[in-house]
Amino acid sequence: MAKNTREEPLSKVAGKNLKKQLALAGYTQEQFAEKIGVDVRTIRRWIRAFPGLDQLQECIKVLKIPVTEFFDTTL
C-alpha cells in the first residue's frame, strides 16, 4: 500500500498538538475550556482543526508553551 505523501494542514497539526499539550499539562478539555472562558464544544472543535491566531495566543499563555509546539509535526 502506498504511503500518503500529502502534508496535513497546519490547523489539523495544531489541533492534535493542543490535545497532546492538554494531556501533558494535566487539563481535561472541560477544565481547559473553563480556564480560558469558552465552551467545551469549542475546545473539541479546536482539536479537530485549530481556528486561528487569536485563540492560539490564549492557549499558549495558559499552557505556558512556545507557539512553535502547536505547529511541530514531530510531536
Distance bins in CASP14 RR format, pairs under 12 A and 6 or more apart:
PFRMAT RR
TARGET T0000
AUTHOR 0000-0000-0000
RMODE 2
METHOD distances of the structure
MODEL  1
6 12 0 0 0 0 0 1 0 0 0 0 0
7 13 0 0 0 0 1 0 0 0 0 0 0
7 71 0 0 0 0 0 1 0 0 0 0 0
7 73 0 0 0 0 1 0 0 0 0 0 0
8 14 0 0 0 0 0 1 0 0 0 0 0
8 15 0 0 0 0 0 1 0 0 0 0 0
8 16 0 0 0 0 1 0 0 0 0 0 0
8 17 0 0 0 0 0 1 0 0 0 0 0
8 49 0 0 0 0 0 1 0 0 0 0 0
8 50 0 0 0 0 0 1 0 0 0 0 0
8 71 0 0 0 0 0 1 0 0 0 0 0
8 73 1 0 0 1 0 0 0 0 0 0 0
9 15 0 0 0 0 0 1 0 0 0 0 0
9 16 0 0 0 0 0 1 0 0 0 0 0
9 48 0 0 0 0 0 1 0 0 0 0 0
9 49 1 0 0 1 0 0 0 0 0 0 0
9 50 0 0 0 0 1 0 0 0 0 0 0
9 52 0 0 0 0 0 1 0 0 0 0 0
9 71 0 0 0 0 0 1 0 0 0 0 0
9 73 0 0 0 0 0 1 0 0 0 0 0
10 16 0 0 0 0 0 1 0 0 0 0 0
10 17 0 0 0 0 0 1 0 0 0 0 0
10 49 0 0 0 0 1 0 0 0 0 0 0
10 50 1 0 0 1 0 0 0 0 0 0 0
10 51 0 0 0 0 0 1 0 0 0 0 0
10 52 0 0 0 0 1 0 0 0 0 0 0
10 53 0 0 0 0 0 1 0 0 0 0 0
10 56 0 0 0 0 0 1 0 0 0 0 0
10 67 0 0 0 0 0 1 0 0 0 0 0
10 68 0 0 0 0 0 1 0 0 0 0 0
10 70 0 0 0 0 1 0 0 0 0 0 0
10 71 1 0 1 0 0 0 0 0 0 0 0
10 72 0 0 0 0 0 1 0 0 0 0 0
10 73 0 0 0 0 1 0 0 0 0 0 0
11 17 0 0 0 0 0 1 0 0 0 0 0
11 18 0 0 0 0 0 1 0 0 0 0 0
11 45 0 0 0 0 0 1 0 0 0 0 0
11 46 0 0 0 0 1 0 0 0 0 0 0
11 47 0 0 0 0 0 1 0 0 0 0 0
11 48 0 0 0 0 1 0 0 0 0 0 0
11 49 1 0 1 0 0 0 0 0 0 0 0
11 50 1 0 1 0 0 0 0 0 0 0 0
11 51 1 0 0 1 0 0 0 0 0 0 0
11 52 1 0 0 1 0 0 0 0 0 0 0
11 53 0 0 0 0 0 1 0 0 0 0 0
11 55 0 0 0 0 0 1 0 0 0 0 0
11 56 0 0 0 0 0 1 0 0 0 0 0
11 70 0 0 0 0 0 1 0 0 0 0 0
11 71 0 0 0 0 1 0 0 0 0 0 0
12 18 0 0 0 0 0 1 0 0 0 0 0
12 19 0 0 0 0 0 1 0 0 0 0 0
12 46 0 0 0 0 0 1 0 0 0 0 0
12 47 0 0 0 0 1 0 0 0 0 0 0
12 48 1 0 0 1 0 0 0 0 0 0 0
12 49 1 0 1 0 0 0 0 0 0 0 0
12 50 1 0 0 1 0 0 0 0 0 0 0
12 51 0 0 0 0 0 1 0 0 0 0 0
12 70 0 0 0 0 0 1 0 0 0 0 0
12 71 0 0 0 0 0 1 0 0 0 0 0
12 73 0 0 0 0 0 1 0 0 0 0 0
13 19 0 0 0 0 0 1 0 0 0 0 0
13 20 0 0 0 0 0 1 0 0 0 0 0
13 47 0 0 0 0 0 1 0 0 0 0 0
13 48 0 0 0 0 0 1 0 0 0 0 0
13 49 0 0 0 0 1 0 0 0 0 0 0
13 50 0 0 0 0 1 0 0 0 0 0 0
13 68 0 0 0 0 0 1 0 0 0 0 0
13 69 0 0 0 0 0 1 0 0 0 0 0
13 70 1 0 0 1 0 0 0 0 0 0 0
13 71 1 0 1 0 0 0 0 0 0 0 0
13 72 1 0 0 1 0 0 0 0 0 0 0
13 73 1 0 1 0 0 0 0 0 0 0 0
13 74 0 0 0 0 0 1 0 0 0 0 0
13 75 0 0 0 0 1 0 0 0 0 0 0
14 20 0 0 0 0 0 1 0 0 0 0 0
14 21 0 0 0 0 1 0 0 0 0 0 0
14 46 0 0 0 0 1 0 0 0 0 0 0
14 47 0 0 0 0 1 0 0 0 0 0 0
14 48 0 0 0 0 0 1 0 0 0 0 0
14 49 0 0 0 0 1 0 0 0 0 0 0
14 50 1 1 0 0 0 0 0 0 0 0 0
14 51 0 0 0 0 1 0 0 0 0 0 0
14 52 0 0 0 0 1 0 0 0 0 0 0
14 53 0 0 0 0 0 1 0 0 0 0 0
14 55 0 0 0 0 1 0 0 0 0 0 0
14 56 1 0 0 1 0 0 0 0 0 0 0
14 59 0 0 0 0 1 0 0 0 0 0 0
14 60 0 0 0 0 0 1 0 0 0 0 0
14 65 0 0 0 0 0 1 0 0 0 0 0
14 67 0 0 0 0 1 0 0 0 0 0 0
14 68 0 0 0 0 0 1 0 0 0 0 0
14 69 0 0 0 0 1 0 0 0 0 0 0
14 70 1 0 1 0 0 0 0 0 0 0 0
14 71 1 0 1 0 0 0 0 0 0 0 0
14 72 0 0 0 0 1 0 0 0 0 0 0
14 73 0 0 0 0 0 1 0 0 0 0 0
14 75 0 0 0 0 0 1 0 0 0 0 0
15 21 0 0 0 0 1 0 0 0 0 0 0
15 22 0 0 0 0 0 1 0 0 0 0 0
15 29 0 0 0 0 0 1 0 0 0 0 0
15 43 0 0 0 0 1 0 0 0 0 0 0
15 44 0 0 0 0 0 1 0 0 0 0 0
15 45 0 0 0 0 1 0 0 0 0 0 0
15 46 1 0 0 1 0 0 0 0 0 0 0
15 47 1 0 1 0 0 0 0 0 0 0 0
15 48 1 0 0 1 0 0 0 0 0 0 0
15 49 1 0 0 1 0 0 0 0 0 0 0
15 50 1 0 1 0 0 0 0 0 0 0 0
15 51 0 0 0 0 1 0 0 0 0 0 0
15 52 0 0 0 0 0 1 0 0 0 0 0
15 55 0 0 0 0 0 1 0 0 0 0 0
15 56 0 0 0 0 0 1 0 0 0 0 0
15 59 0 0 0 0 1 0 0 0 0 0 0
15 69 0 0 0 0 0 1 0 0 0 0 0
15 70 1 0 0 1 0 0 0 0 0 0 0
15 71 0 0 0 0 1 0 0 0 0 0 0
15 72 0 0 0 0 0 1 0 0 0 0 0
15 73 0 0 0 0 0 1 0 0 0 0 0
15 75 0 0 0 0 0 1 0 0 0 0 0
16 22 0 0 0 0 0 1 0 0 0 0 0
16 23 0 0 0 0 0 1 0 0 0 0 0
16 46 0 0 0 0 0 1 0 0 0 0 0
16 47 1 0 0 1 0 0 0 0 0 0 0
16 48 0 0 0 0 1 0 0 0 0 0 0
16 49 0 0 0 0 1 0 0 0 0 0 0
16 50 0 0 0 0 1 0 0 0 0 0 0
16 69 0 0 0 0 0 1 0 0 0 0 0
16 70 0 0 0 0 1 0 0 0 0 0 0
16 71 0 0 0 0 0 1 0 0 0 0 0
16 72 0 0 0 0 0 1 0 0 0 0 0
16 73 0 0 0 0 1 0 0 0 0 0 0
16 74 0 0 0 0 0 1 0 0 0 0 0
16 75 1 0 0 1 0 0 0 0 0 0 0
17 23 0 0 0 0 0 1 0 0 0 0 0
17 24 0 0 0 0 0 1 0 0 0 0 0
17 46 0 0 0 0 0 1 0 0 0 0 0
17 47 0 0 0 0 1 0 0 0 0 0 0
17 50 0 0 0 0 1 0 0 0 0 0 0
17 56 0 0 0 0 0 1 0 0 0 0 0
17 59 0 0 0 0 1 0 0 0 0 0 0
17 60 0 0 0 0 0 1 0 0 0 0 0
17 63 0 0 0 0 0 1 0 0 0 0 0
17 65 0 0 0 0 1 0 0 0 0 0 0
17 66 0 0 0 0 0 1 0 0 0 0 0
17 67 0 0 0 0 0 1 0 0 0 0 0
17 68 0 0 0 0 1 0 0 0 0 0 0
17 69 1 0 0 1 0 0 0 0 0 0 0
17 70 1 0 1 0 0 0 0 0 0 0 0
17 71 1 0 0 1 0 0 0 0 0 0 0
17 72 1 0 0 1 0 0 0 0 0 0 0
17 73 0 0 0 0 1 0 0 0 0 0 0
17 74 0 0 0 0 0 1 0 0 0 0 0
17 75 1 0 1 0 0 0 0 0 0 0 0
18 24 0 0 0 0 0 1 0 0 0 0 0
18 25 0 0 0 0 0 1 0 0 0 0 0
18 27 0 0 0 0 0 1 0 0 0 0 0
18 29 0 0 0 0 1 0 0 0 0 0 0
18 32 0 0 0 0 1 0 0 0 0 0 0
18 33 0 0 0 0 0 1 0 0 0 0 0
18 36 0 0 0 0 0 1 0 0 0 0 0
18 42 0 0 0 0 0 1 0 0 0 0 0
18 43 1 0 0 1 0 0 0 0 0 0 0
18 44 0 0 0 0 0 1 0 0 0 0 0
18 45 0 0 0 0 0 1 0 0 0 0 0
18 46 1 0 1 0 0 0 0 0 0 0 0
18 47 1 0 1 0 0 0 0 0 0 0 0
18 48 0 0 0 0 0 1 0 0 0 0 0
18 49 0 0 0 0 0 1 0 0 0 0 0
18 50 1 0 0 1 0 0 0 0 0 0 0
18 51 0 0 0 0 0 1 0 0 0 0 0
18 52 0 0 0 0 0 1 0 0 0 0 0
18 55 0 0 0 0 1 0 0 0 0 0 0
18 56 0 0 0 0 1 0 0 0 0 0 0
18 58 0 0 0 0 0 1 0 0 0 0 0
18 59 1 0 0 1 0 0 0 0 0 0 0
18 60 0 0 0 0 0 1 0 0 0 0 0
18 62 0 0 0 0 0 1 0 0 0 0 0
18 63 0 0 0 0 1 0 0 0 0 0 0
18 65 0 0 0 0 0 1 0 0 0 0 0
18 67 0 0 0 0 0 1 0 0 0 0 0
18 69 0 0 0 0 1 0 0 0 0 0 0
18 70 1 0 0 1 0 0 0 0 0 0 0
18 71 0 0 0 0 0 1 0 0 0 0 0
18 72 0 0 0 0 0 1 0 0 0 0 0
18 75 0 0 0 0 0 1 0 0 0 0 0
19 25 0 0 0 0 0 1 0 0 0 0 0
19 26 0 0 0 0 0 1 0 0 0 0 0
19 27 0 0 0 0 0 1 0 0 0 0 0
19 28 0 0 0 0 0 1 0 0 0 0 0
19 29 0 0 0 0 1 0 0 0 0 0 0
19 32 0 0 0 0 0 1 0 0 0 0 0
19 43 0 0 0 0 1 0 0 0 0 0 0
19 44 0 0 0 0 1 0 0 0 0 0 0
19 46 0 0 0 0 1 0 0 0 0 0 0
19 47 1 0 1 0 0 0 0 0 0 0 0
19 48 0 0 0 0 1 0 0 0 0 0 0
19 49 0 0 0 0 0 1 0 0 0 0 0
19 50 0 0 0 0 0 1 0 0 0 0 0
19 59 0 0 0 0 0 1 0 0 0 0 0
19 63 0 0 0 0 0 1 0 0 0 0 0
19 70 0 0 0 0 0 1 0 0 0 0 0
19 75 0 0 0 0 0 1 0 0 0 0 0
20 26 0 0 0 0 0 1 0 0 0 0 0
20 27 0 0 0 0 0 1 0 0 0 0 0
20 47 0 0 0 0 1 0 0 0 0 0 0
20 63 0 0 0 0 0 1 0 0 0 0 0
20 65 0 0 0 0 0 1 0 0 0 0 0
20 69 0 0 0 0 1 0 0 0 0 0 0
20 70 0 0 0 0 1 0 0 0 0 0 0
20 72 0 0 0 0 1 0 0 0 0 0 0
20 74 0 0 0 0 0 1 0 0 0 0 0
20 75 1 0 1 0 0 0 0 0 0 0 0
21 27 0 0 0 0 1 0 0 0 0 0 0
21 29 0 0 0 0 0 1 0 0 0 0 0
21 32 0 0 0 0 1 0 0 0 0 0 0
21 43 0 0 0 0 0 1 0 0 0 0 0
21 46 0 0 0 0 0 1 0 0 0 0 0
21 47 0 0 0 0 0 1 0 0 0 0 0
21 50 0 0 0 0 0 1 0 0 0 0 0
21 56 0 0 0 0 0 1 0 0 0 0 0
21 59 1 0 0 1 0 0 0 0 0 0 0
21 60 0 0 0 0 1 0 0 0 0 0 0
21 62 0 0 0 0 1 0 0 0 0 0 0
21 63 1 0 1 0 0 0 0 0 0 0 0
21 64 0 0 0 0 1 0 0 0 0 0 0
21 65 1 0 1 0 0 0 0 0 0 0 0
21 66 0 0 0 0 0 1 0 0 0 0 0
21 67 0 0 0 0 0 1 0 0 0 0 0
21 68 0 0 0 0 0 1 0 0 0 0 0
21 69 1 0 0 1 0 0 0 0 0 0 0
21 70 1 0 0 1 0 0 0 0 0 0 0
21 71 0 0 0 0 0 1 0 0 0 0 0
21 72 0 0 0 0 0 1 0 0 0 0 0
21 75 0 0 0 0 1 0 0 0 0 0 0
22 28 1 0 0 1 0 0 0 0 0 0 0
22 29 1 0 0 1 0 0 0 0 0 0 0
22 30 0 0 0 0 0 1 0 0 0 0 0
22 31 0 0 0 0 1 0 0 0 0 0 0
22 32 1 0 1 0 0 0 0 0 0 0 0
22 33 0 0 0 0 0 1 0 0 0 0 0
22 35 0 0 0 0 0 1 0 0 0 0 0
22 36 0 0 0 0 0 1 0 0 0 0 0
22 40 0 0 0 0 0 1 0 0 0 0 0
22 43 0 0 0 0 1 0 0 0 0 0 0
22 44 0 0 0 0 0 1 0 0 0 0 0
22 46 0 0 0 0 0 1 0 0 0 0 0
22 47 0 0 0 0 1 0 0 0 0 0 0
22 59 0 0 0 0 1 0 0 0 0 0 0
22 62 0 0 0 0 1 0 0 0 0 0 0
22 63 1 0 0 1 0 0 0 0 0 0 0
22 65 0 0 0 0 0 1 0 0 0 0 0
22 70 0 0 0 0 0 1 0 0 0 0 0
23 29 0 0 0 0 1 0 0 0 0 0 0
23 31 0 0 0 0 0 1 0 0 0 0 0
23 32 0 0 0 0 0 1 0 0 0 0 0
23 47 0 0 0 0 0 1 0 0 0 0 0
23 63 0 0 0 0 0 1 0 0 0 0 0
23 75 0 0 0 0 0 1 0 0 0 0 0
24 32 0 0 0 0 0 1 0 0 0 0 0
24 63 0 0 0 0 1 0 0 0 0 0 0
24 64 0 0 0 0 0 1 0 0 0 0 0
24 65 0 0 0 0 1 0 0 0 0 0 0
24 69 0 0 0 0 1 0 0 0 0 0 0
24 75 0 0 0 0 1 0 0 0 0 0 0
25 31 0 0 0 0 1 0 0 0 0 0 0
25 32 0 0 0 0 1 0 0 0 0 0 0
25 35 0 0 0 0 1 0 0 0 0 0 0
25 59 0 0 0 0 0 1 0 0 0 0 0
25 60 0 0 0 0 0 1 0 0 0 0 0
25 62 0 0 0 0 1 0 0 0 0 0 0
25 63 1 0 1 0 0 0 0 0 0 0 0
25 64 1 0 0 1 0 0 0 0 0 0 0
25 65 0 0 0 0 1 0 0 0 0 0 0
25 69 0 0 0 0 0 1 0 0 0 0 0
26 32 0 0 0 0 1 0 0 0 0 0 0
26 35 0 0 0 0 0 1 0 0 0 0 0
26 62 0 0 0 0 0 1 0 0 0 0 0
26 63 0 0 0 0 1 0 0 0 0 0 0
27 33 0 0 0 0 1 0 0 0 0 0 0
27 34 0 0 0 0 1 0 0 0 0 0 0
27 35 1 0 0 1 0 0 0 0 0 0 0
27 36 0 0 0 0 1 0 0 0 0 0 0
27 40 0 0 0 0 0 1 0 0 0 0 0
27 43 0 0 0 0 1 0 0 0 0 0 0
27 59 0 0 0 0 0 1 0 0 0 0 0
27 62 0 0 0 0 1 0 0 0 0 0 0
27 63 1 0 0 1 0 0 0 0 0 0 0
27 64 0 0 0 0 0 1 0 0 0 0 0
28 34 0 0 0 0 1 0 0 0 0 0 0
28 35 0 0 0 0 0 1 0 0 0 0 0
28 40 0 0 0 0 1 0 0 0 0 0 0
28 43 0 0 0 0 1 0 0 0 0 0 0
28 44 0 0 0 0 0 1 0 0 0 0 0
29 35 0 0 0 0 0 1 0 0 0 0 0
29 36 0 0 0 0 0 1 0 0 0 0 0
29 38 0 0 0 0 0 1 0 0 0 0 0
29 39 0 0 0 0 0 1 0 0 0 0 0
29 40 1 0 1 0 0 0 0 0 0 0 0
29 41 0 0 0 0 1 0 0 0 0 0 0
29 42 0 0 0 0 1 0 0 0 0 0 0
29 43 1 0 1 0 0 0 0 0 0 0 0
29 44 1 0 0 1 0 0 0 0 0 0 0
29 45 0 0 0 0 0 1 0 0 0 0 0
29 46 0 0 0 0 1 0 0 0 0 0 0
29 47 1 0 0 1 0 0 0 0 0 0 0
29 48 0 0 0 0 0 1 0 0 0 0 0
30 36 0 0 0 0 0 1 0 0 0 0 0
30 37 0 0 0 0 0 1 0 0 0 0 0
30 38 0 0 0 0 0 1 0 0 0 0 0
30 39 0 0 0 0 1 0 0 0 0 0 0
30 40 1 0 1 0 0 0 0 0 0 0 0
30 41 0 0 0 0 0 1 0 0 0 0 0
30 42 0 0 0 0 0 1 0 0 0 0 0
30 43 0 0 0 0 1 0 0 0 0 0 0
30 44 0 0 0 0 0 1 0 0 0 0 0
31 37 0 0 0 0 0 1 0 0 0 0 0
31 38 0 0 0 0 0 1 0 0 0 0 0
31 40 0 0 0 0 1 0 0 0 0 0 0
31 43 0 0 0 0 1 0 0 0 0 0 0
31 62 0 0 0 0 0 1 0 0 0 0 0
31 63 0 0 0 0 0 1 0 0 0 0 0
32 38 0 0 0 0 1 0 0 0 0 0 0
32 39 0 0 0 0 0 1 0 0 0 0 0
32 40 0 0 0 0 1 0 0 0 0 0 0
32 42 0 0 0 0 0 1 0 0 0 0 0
32 43 1 0 1 0 0 0 0 0 0 0 0
32 44 0 0 0 0 0 1 0 0 0 0 0
32 46 0 0 0 0 1 0 0 0 0 0 0
32 47 0 0 0 0 0 1 0 0 0 0 0
32 55 0 0 0 0 0 1 0 0 0 0 0
32 58 0 0 0 0 0 1 0 0 0 0 0
32 59 0 0 0 0 1 0 0 0 0 0 0
32 62 1 0 0 1 0 0 0 0 0 0 0
32 63 0 0 0 0 1 0 0 0 0 0 0
33 39 1 0 0 1 0 0 0 0 0 0 0
33 40 1 0 1 0 0 0 0 0 0 0 0
33 41 0 0 0 0 1 0 0 0 0 0 0
33 42 1 0 0 1 0 0 0 0 0 0 0
33 43 1 0 1 0 0 0 0 0 0 0 0
33 44 0 0 0 0 1 0 0 0 0 0 0
33 45 0 0 0 0 0 1 0 0 0 0 0
33 46 0 0 0 0 1 0 0 0 0 0 0
33 47 0 0 0 0 0 1 0 0 0 0 0
33 55 0 0 0 0 0 1 0 0 0 0 0
33 58 0 0 0 0 0 1 0 0 0 0 0
33 59 0 0 0 0 0 1 0 0 0 0 0
33 62 0 0 0 0 0 1 0 0 0 0 0
34 40 0 0 0 0 1 0 0 0 0 0 0
34 42 0 0 0 0 0 1 0 0 0 0 0
34 43 0 0 0 0 1 0 0 0 0 0 0
34 62 0 0 0 0 0 1 0 0 0 0 0
35 43 0 0 0 0 0 1 0 0 0 0 0
35 58 0 0 0 0 1 0 0 0 0 0 0
35 59 0 0 0 0 1 0 0 0 0 0 0
35 61 0 0 0 0 0 1 0 0 0 0 0
35 62 1 0 1 0 0 0 0 0 0 0 0
35 63 0 0 0 0 1 0 0 0 0 0 0
35 64 0 0 0 0 0 1 0 0 0 0 0
36 42 0 0 0 0 1 0 0 0 0 0 0
36 43 0 0 0 0 1 0 0 0 0 0 0
36 46 0 0 0 0 0 1 0 0 0 0 0
36 54 0 0 0 0 0 1 0 0 0 0 0
36 55 0 0 0 0 1 0 0 0 0 0 0
36 56 0 0 0 0 0 1 0 0 0 0 0
36 57 0 0 0 0 0 1 0 0 0 0 0
36 58 1 0 1 0 0 0 0 0 0 0 0
36 59 1 0 0 1 0 0 0 0 0 0 0
36 60 0 0 0 0 0 1 0 0 0 0 0
36 61 0 0 0 0 1 0 0 0 0 0 0
36 62 1 0 1 0 0 0 0 0 0 0 0
36 63 0 0 0 0 1 0 0 0 0 0 0
37 43 0 0 0 0 1 0 0 0 0 0 0
37 55 0 0 0 0 0 1 0 0 0 0 0
37 58 0 0 0 0 1 0 0 0 0 0 0
37 59 0 0 0 0 0 1 0 0 0 0 0
37 62 0 0 0 0 1 0 0 0 0 0 0
38 44 0 0 0 0 0 1 0 0 0 0 0
38 45 0 0 0 0 1 0 0 0 0 0 0
38 46 0 0 0 0 1 0 0 0 0 0 0
38 51 0 0 0 0 0 1 0 0 0 0 0
38 54 0 0 0 0 0 1 0 0 0 0 0
38 55 0 0 0 0 1 0 0 0 0 0 0
38 58 0 0 0 0 1 0 0 0 0 0 0
38 59 0 0 0 0 0 1 0 0 0 0 0
38 62 0 0 0 0 0 1 0 0 0 0 0
39 45 0 0 0 0 1 0 0 0 0 0 0
39 46 0 0 0 0 0 1 0 0 0 0 0
40 46 0 0 0 0 0 1 0 0 0 0 0
40 47 0 0 0 0 0 1 0 0 0 0 0
41 47 0 0 0 0 0 1 0 0 0 0 0
41 48 0 0 0 0 0 1 0 0 0 0 0
42 48 0 0 0 0 0 1 0 0 0 0 0
42 50 0 0 0 0 0 1 0 0 0 0 0
42 51 0 0 0 0 1 0 0 0 0 0 0
42 55 0 0 0 0 1 0 0 0 0 0 0
42 58 0 0 0 0 0 1 0 0 0 0 0
42 59 0 0 0 0 0 1 0 0 0 0 0
43 50 0 0 0 0 0 1 0 0 0 0 0
43 51 0 0 0 0 0 1 0 0 0 0 0
43 55 0 0 0 0 1 0 0 0 0 0 0
43 58 0 0 0 0 0 1 0 0 0 0 0
43 59 0 0 0 0 1 0 0 0 0 0 0
43 62 0 0 0 0 0 1 0 0 0 0 0
44 50 0 0 0 0 0 1 0 0 0 0 0
45 51 1 0 0 1 0 0 0 0 0 0 0
45 52 0 0 0 0 0 1 0 0 0 0 0
45 55 0 0 0 0 0 1 0 0 0 0 0
46 52 0 0 0 0 1 0 0 0 0 0 0
46 54 0 0 0 0 0 1 0 0 0 0 0
46 55 1 0 0 1 0 0 0 0 0 0 0
46 56 0 0 0 0 1 0 0 0 0 0 0
46 58 0 0 0 0 0 1 0 0 0 0 0
46 59 0 0 0 0 1 0 0 0 0 0 0
46 70 0 0 0 0 0 1 0 0 0 0 0
47 55 0 0 0 0 0 1 0 0 0 0 0
47 59 0 0 0 0 0 1 0 0 0 0 0
47 70 0 0 0 0 0 1 0 0 0 0 0
49 55 0 0 0 0 0 1 0 0 0 0 0
50 56 1 0 0 1 0 0 0 0 0 0 0
50 58 0 0 0 0 0 1 0 0 0 0 0
50 59 0 0 0 0 1 0 0 0 0 0 0
50 60 0 0 0 0 0 1 0 0 0 0 0
50 67 0 0 0 0 0 1 0 0 0 0 0
50 70 1 0 0 1 0 0 0 0 0 0 0
50 71 0 0 0 0 1 0 0 0 0 0 0
51 57 0 0 0 0 0 1 0 0 0 0 0
51 58 0 0 0 0 0 1 0 0 0 0 0
51 59 0 0 0 0 0 1 0 0 0 0 0
51 70 0 0 0 0 0 1 0 0 0 0 0
52 58 0 0 0 0 0 1 0 0 0 0 0
52 59 0 0 0 0 1 0 0 0 0 0 0
52 67 0 0 0 0 0 1 0 0 0 0 0
52 70 0 0 0 0 1 0 0 0 0 0 0
52 71 0 0 0 0 0 1 0 0 0 0 0
53 59 0 0 0 0 0 1 0 0 0 0 0
53 60 0 0 0 0 0 1 0 0 0 0 0
53 67 0 0 0 0 1 0 0 0 0 0 0
53 70 0 0 0 0 0 1 0 0 0 0 0
53 71 0 0 0 0 0 1 0 0 0 0 0
54 60 0 0 0 0 0 1 0 0 0 0 0
54 61 0 0 0 0 0 1 0 0 0 0 0
55 61 0 0 0 0 0 1 0 0 0 0 0
55 62 0 0 0 0 0 1 0 0 0 0 0
55 67 0 0 0 0 0 1 0 0 0 0 0
55 70 0 0 0 0 0 1 0 0 0 0 0
56 62 0 0 0 0 0 1 0 0 0 0 0
56 63 0 0 0 0 0 1 0 0 0 0 0
56 65 0 0 0 0 0 1 0 0 0 0 0
56 66 0 0 0 0 0 1 0 0 0 0 0
56 67 1 0 0 1 0 0 0 0 0 0 0
56 68 0 0 0 0 0 1 0 0 0 0 0
56 69 0 0 0 0 0 1 0 0 0 0 0
56 70 1 0 0 1 0 0 0 0 0 0 0
56 71 0 0 0 0 1 0 0 0 0 0 0
57 63 0 0 0 0 0 1 0 0 0 0 0
57 67 0 0 0 0 1 0 0 0 0 0 0
57 70 0 0 0 0 0 1 0 0 0 0 0
58 67 0 0 0 0 0 1 0 0 0 0 0
59 65 0 0 0 0 1 0 0 0 0 0 0
59 66 0 0 0 0 0 1 0 0 0 0 0
59 67 0 0 0 0 1 0 0 0 0 0 0
59 69 0 0 0 0 0 1 0 0 0 0 0
59 70 1 0 0 1 0 0 0 0 0 0 0
60 66 1 0 0 1 0 0 0 0 0 0 0
60 67 1 0 1 0 0 0 0 0 0 0 0
60 68 0 0 0 0 1 0 0 0 0 0 0
60 69 0 0 0 0 1 0 0 0 0 0 0
60 70 1 0 0 1 0 0 0 0 0 0 0
60 71 0 0 0 0 0 1 0 0 0 0 0
61 67 0 0 0 0 0 1 0 0 0 0 0
63 69 0 0 0 0 1 0 0 0 0 0 0
63 70 0 0 0 0 1 0 0 0 0 0 0
65 71 0 0 0 0 0 1 0 0 0 0 0
65 72 0 0 0 0 0 1 0 0 0 0 0
65 75 0 0 0 0 0 1 0 0 0 0 0
66 72 0 0 0 0 1 0 0 0 0 0 0
68 74 0 0 0 0 0 1 0 0 0 0 0
68 75 0 0 0 0 0 1 0 0 0 0 0
69 75 1 0 0 1 0 0 0 0 0 0 0
END
